[in-house]
Amino acid sequence: MAKTKTKAATKGGSKREKPPALDQYKMPLIALCLSMLGYHMFRGMMAKEIKRVDMTATANELELREVFFGEDVNTGSTNYAVLCYPENAVFPVSSVFQDAANDGSAPCQFRLMDCDAAMPFSEEGKSVVKRFGLNKKTRPVVFVSGAVGQPKQVPAKYLKTGAMLTKALKNLLEPRAEKIETTQDLRSKCLDKDICGLMLKGGKVSPTYAKEAMQKLVVEYPKVTFAAVDSSVLYVKGIEAEFLPELTPGLPRFIVFQKTSGGVKSDSSRLKSTAIPLDVDVAYGPMSNLVASVVSGKAEMTKIPASPTIKTRTKKLEKSENEKRQRRKNKTNGSGDSSSDSGTPHSGANDGSREGRRAERERRRAEHRKNNPNYREKTPEEIKEMERKRRIRMEEEAKKWNMDAEDPSEDSSSGEYMVEDEGFDEDEENLDEEDEDVMDLD
């Protein structure tokens, strides 16, 4: 039997190998394509239908005003997330926007709108993009509107995935307590609102029970504004010493404001507010009851004499405010100003001393208020006007007493008019003027 001769294999193997046949990849490629097609079909079947806002001439004006400004009272406090999507678009709806709509956890309704079309019922004929200053370079163009206010575009950094957009919508639309850091914040974010609940935190981080209470309140009372200030580093002057107990580190305090008149705008009158503090420890139950009493009008509110301000908390400020708190407490208890500069009590009789004169003024004020039922506290503007008129009167009286210098005599070496002291003590008179800082009782 003849032996078959085979070619001896080289040491490194065959230098030329045959490429694999494409037939072995045909089935996996087909399966991959079918799975992707099935995924998109399933996703399209499960996708929520997003309504379109009509921007044609037959559009409903009430619907448009509700979407843009939240003016329809029948729908309540509804917010909207709107995607700018042309009427005749050939490309699909943004997957980021669709995923956020499918998620359903965002506190808003999703809408499609042709933002390049002219706005109906508008005399200027501007488009939504021009009317609200939307940036078309950001893709997709998504804005929030409705009860939250005029359309506000969502930044591009939140438009990468549906989950990121959902989180951004929650941060933009979910009610939360305002952060107060300056006097302007206090006035615009709290005092200028009809009703505002302010929590004065006892530290940088609030206790869990305080956070949970505020989270429940902002949901329970959507028409009430809630705010918080870190009172461990900031001091609310005009509120803490007048209404609240002294700060205890770590323990929050709570007070509710109600605006009576005025506002922060330049064409408005002076902002006037009333307040009522929470006189028990902070907890959801007492806080909710206090807010409910203010909303219903049953709470006994106290007028705030001067506009509150935010100051940096210092030991010097705390000392002066604590002294003010103590004087107010003594006055409430009927003891009057019982402490002097040296710390010794005063009998209350007018013996000519500073404390005696002060006690006499307080007695006369109390008697005047008692005899005048229609008495009211003077506003800061009225006090300033009284002080201005008083200074004018003092200047006029001073001019009456001015004397012209006599002609220099032969014996006098200078032409100056010399007046003897006669025991006149200028410092003593200035001291009396400072002590006699009394408002006119009439």
Summary of the structure (lengths in Angstrom):
residues: 442
radius of gyration: 38.0
end to end distance: 144.1
largest distance: 168.0
contacts: 1091
relative contact order: 0.06
helix: 39%
strand: 15%
